[in-house]
Amino acid sequence: DAKTTQPNSMESNEEEPVHLPCNHSTISGTDYIHWYRQLPSQGPEYVIHGLTSNVNNRMASLAIAEDRKSSTLILHRATLRDAAVYYCILRNFNKFYFGSGTKLNVKP
Amino acid sequence: SAVISQKPSRDICQRGTSLTIQCQVDSQVTMMFWYRQQPGQSLTLIATANQGSEATYESGFVIDKFPISRPNLTFSTLTVSNMSPEDSSIYLCSVSTGERGFNEQFFGPGTRLTVL
């Protein structure tokens, strides 16, 4: 199974951009890159996903390296509600393989 | 989207006993998934539950320990059998549905299990 590597924790100031990195050097050509976040005492929720090209949605942007061995989740303006554990995930067909996650702390 | 409920939300059990966790979805879905989240850890996929067929287990998980039922398209159960303290975890079910298909899974709130 492909693996992802993320920093254990990161800190950001409110209303500043946040760049959350993820390494996935063993990614295969058919693996999609997903990001989910988990708020305390809740199940994970979808943030964004991509295959090769950079992606934008209302929540975030996903920047994927040209060789696909790494990616970065970008929160353009962090709010206190964005404090959560962010998981970088590789999807093979219908199965998700979660990374260890990055705990994001947002300071007011 | 999909709304998922789980029962019980939490339980404290004695070693050697079994607990069945229920997962109910508000719409019909083909695939349901069961995950385990050990304390302070990430999520690990236990198995995929398809209606009308046996569940497919991931490496390290076996049917005798984690039997799964999927009687219809909106419901599934996961049983944790012959429990030990190492089984203390949060167990979550999820489904793939909606316009994003396999690209998005919706997760239930989880069942927090403590084994004494």
Contacts between the chains, C-beta under 8 A, distances in Angstrom:
chain1	res1	chain2	res2	distance
A	32	B	103	6.8
A	34	B	103	7.2
A	41	B	109	7.6
A	41	B	110	8.0
A	42	B	107	8.0
A	42	B	109	6.3
A	42	B	110	7.9
A	43	B	4	7.7
A	43	B	92	5.3
A	43	B	94	7.2
A	43	B	106	8.0
A	43	B	107	2.9
A	43	B	108	5.6
A	43	B	109	5.7
A	43	B	110	5.8
A	44	B	43	6.9
A	44	B	105	7.9
A	44	B	107	5.2
A	45	B	107	7.2
A	46	B	100	7.5
A	46	B	104	4.7
A	46	B	105	7.4
A	46	B	106	7.9
A	49	B	100	7.9
A	49	B	103	5.2
A	49	B	104	7.7
A	87	B	42	6.5
A	87	B	43	7.5
A	91	B	102	6.9
A	91	B	103	7.3
A	93	B	102	7.0
A	94	B	31	5.8
A	94	B	48	7.0
A	94	B	96	6.1
A	94	B	102	4.8
A	95	B	33	7.9
A	95	B	45	6.1
A	95	B	48	7.0
A	95	B	58	8.0
A	96	B	33	7.7
A	96	B	43	7.9
A	96	B	45	6.6
A	96	B	105	6.3
A	97	B	45	7.1
A	98	B	42	4.5
A	98	B	43	4.5
A	98	B	44	7.2
A	99	B	42	6.5
A	100	B	41	7.8
A	100	B	42	5.1
A	101	B	42	5.3
